[in-house]
């Protein structure tokens, strides 16, 4: 029994020892170790990084958007505004901006023929038939719900906004975290087969599932670029177009980390072929050398 113990210790695979070190994806070795980690561990880390990015986005909305919405609601008239059967009714005939900042503006256009200049990166326009989101890339119209019949005087609007401002922010953070984790996971799945082919060409040892886990780890590293981009935009260090470029840059960073991790994977071990008895050091040569020479 005492002789079997060291044999079992030597026979233990090296993969679990590498998987225990899969705790950070910020180096090539760290990304490489996720190739040996479990799927649950990888999903947990991926969800954590997605939640961190979603919380950064929630902080950005709470800092730049929610104060503008607070001020816009206080500018509603006492009587008259309402949502009635899919139409937004505004008692005043002229369009005006209710609140604005460099990031967000809220405006009212009682008639769709009137025009208002855009004063912020993103402008919410309350139109009779739709809620319009206008930005540098164009606009998107969201129709008002046809089943709502809601008075929106100043008191009613403030009460509704105060009741829903935190749940809406929490729902946005939760939905963003789930969407990011899903998108990153699917993108890593799509990259698994090309990465496995590249590993075979380079002679690196990694399974197809390990390729997916390494791809997920690479997106964890790239998420930091998104976090910094959102923070830089909130602080006005970068403009709105640069924030759009950050989305592309974070994909390039993910690809860089993925290749870095692949290079750090262990190489394939060559299987030993049958020994050549006529080669120096073969069985016959070793057996001949082992005999003692009585004339030596």
N, C-alpha and C positions, 0 to 999 in steps of 0.2 A: 504493500500500500504506500509505503514511503517513496518507492521508486516511481509510482504513477503520478505523483503530485507535480513534479517539475515538468513531466510530459504534457499534462493538461494545461499547465500555465503557458507552455511554449506554443500549444496549439490554438490558443485564443485568438480570434481574428482581430485585425487592426482597425476595422471600421468602427466598432463602438468607441474605441479610444479617440478617433477623430471626431465622431458625432458629439461627444461630450464637450468638445471645444467649439461647437457651433453656437456662438452666442453673439457675434457681431459681424455685420456684412460690409465693413468699411475698409477691408484690405483684401488682396487677392487670396491670401490664405484663409481669411474668414469666410469668403464666398465659397471657396473650395470645400471647406468643411461641411457646409450645408448639403453637399452632395451625398454625404453619409448620414445625415440627420434623419430623424423620423418625419413622416408627413404631418403628424399632429404638431410637432415642435415648429416646423416650418410655417404651417398655417397660423399658429399662435403668434409668431414673430411678424408674419405678413399682416395680420389683423391689427397688431399693435402699431406698426408703422403707418397703416392706413388710417387708424384712429388719430394718430399724432398729426397727420396732414389735415384731416377733417377738423380737428380742434383748432389748428392754425387758421383754417378758413372761417370757422365760427368766430374766432377772436377778431378776424378782419371785418366780418359783418357787424359784430357788436361794436367795433371801434369806429368804423366809417359809415355804415349804413343805418344802424338803429337810431343814432341821434338825429339824423336827417328825417327819418320817419316820425320820430317824436315831435319834431318842430312842425312838420307838414300837417299832422293831425290837429295840432293846436290852431292851425290857420283855417280849419273848416268853418263855414258859417254856422250860426246857432241853429237855423232851421233851413230845410230845403234839400240838402244832398241826400241821395238815397239810391239803393239798388232796387230796381223794380222790373221783374220779368226779363232779366238779361240786359237791361239798359241802365247806364249810370246817369243819374239826373243831377245837374249842377245848377243852382239858382242864378248864378251870375252869367251874363252873356259874353264877357271877354275872357280870353285865356290868360293865365298867369302862372308864374313859378311859385309854388308854395314854400319850398325849402331847397337849398342846394349847398353843395360842397364840391371840392375838386373831384371827388370820387363818384358822388351820387346826387341827382336832382329829382325832385317830384314836381310835376306840372299838371295843370288841368286845362283841357281843351274842350269847351262845351260843344263846339261844332267841329267836325272833322276837316272842314275846309280851311280853318285857320292854321297858321304855322307859328312855331316857336323855335327859336334858335337853341341848339344844345349847349348847355352851360357846364356839363360835367362829363366824365368818361362814360357813365351810364345814366340814362334819364328815363324815369318812369312817367308815362303820360297817361292820364285818366281820360279816355275818350268815351263817347256815349255808348259805343258798342263793344269796345275792347280795352284791355290794358296793354299799352305798347311799351316794349323795352327797346330803347333806341341807343345805339352805341356807334363806335367808329366803324364797325363792319356792316352796319345796316340796322334793321329793326325786326322785331318779332311781335306779332299781335296775339294776345291770349284773350279769347272771348269770355265775357262775364257769365257766370252760371245762370242759366235760365230759370232755375227753381227758387232763387233767393228773392225775398222781398224784405229789404232791410233798411231802416232809416239810418242815415249817417250824418246827423247833426253833430256839432262839436262834442257834446257830452256822450252821445252814443258811440261816435267814432273813437274817442279816447278810451272809453270803457272797453270796447271790443279790442283795440290795439293793446291795452295794458293786460288784458286777459290772455291774449294769444302771442305776445312777443316772445316770451320764453319758450313755450311749447313749439313754436315755429322754428326757433333757432335750434332747439334740441333735435327736432325732426330733420332739419337740414344737415346737422352734423352726423346723425346716425345714418341717413341715406347716403351721404358722401363717403363715409367710412366703408359702408357695404359695397358701394359702387366701385371705389378704388380697389378694394381687396379682390372683387370679382374681375375687374378689368386686368389688374396685374397678374392674377392667377391664370386667366385665359391667355394673356400674352405670353407668359412663361410656358404654358402648355404648347402654344404654337411654335415656340422656339426650341422645344425639346428635341425634335427629330433632326433639324439642321445642326444643333449643338452636338448631338450624339454622333453624327457623321463627321463633324470637325474633330471630335475627340478620337475617333477611329483613325483619321488621317494623321493626327499628331501623335498617336500612340499613347493616349491618356486613358486611364482606367476610371470609367464612370458609367453607371447604368442609365437607362432612359428615364427612370424616376428621379435619379440623382440630377439629371440635366434639368428637369422641371424645378427641383428644389433650388438648384443654383440660379436658374432664371428668376425665381421668386426672390432670392436673396439679392440679386442685382437690382431689382426694382425697389427693394428696401433702401439700398444705398442711394438710388436716384431720387427717392422721395424727399431727401434732405434738400435737393435743389429746388423742388417745388415749395418747400417750407420757407427757404430763404427768399425765393422769388415773391411769394405772397407777403412776407414781412417787409421786403424792400419796397413793394408797391404801396403798402399801407403807410410806410414812413416817407413816401414820395421820393425815394432814392432812384427808382426806375419808373418810366412812364408805362401807360397801358399797353402799347405795342410790344414793349420789352417783356411784359408779363406773358403775352402770347408766345413769344420766342422761348420763354423758359420751358414751356410744355415740350417743345422740340429738343431743347438742350437736355432735359432730364432723360429723354429716351436715349440720346447719345451717351450720356454718362452711364446709363444702365448697360448698354452694349459694351462700353469700355470695361466696366467691372466684371461683366460676364466672361469676356476674353481673358481678363487678368486671373479670374478664378480658375478657368480652364487650364491655363498654363501652370498653375500651382497644383494641379491634380497629379497623383503619383503615376509613373509610367507603367506600362504593361510589363508583367514578368514573363520572360521567355521560358517555355517548358524545356527541361533538359532532355535531350535525345538519347538514344541508346549509346552506351559507351563503346569506344573502339578498343578492342583488346590489344591491337598492334600499335596504338598511339602511346607515346611516352607518358607514363603515369596511369595507364590503363590497368585492368585487373591482373593481367599476366605480368606486366612489368612490376606492379606493386608486390605480387606474390613472389616474383623472383628476387626482388630486392629484400624481401623479408627473410629469406633463407640466409643463414650464416655461412660464410666461406671458411671451411676448415683450414684452407691454405693461406688465408689472408693474414 
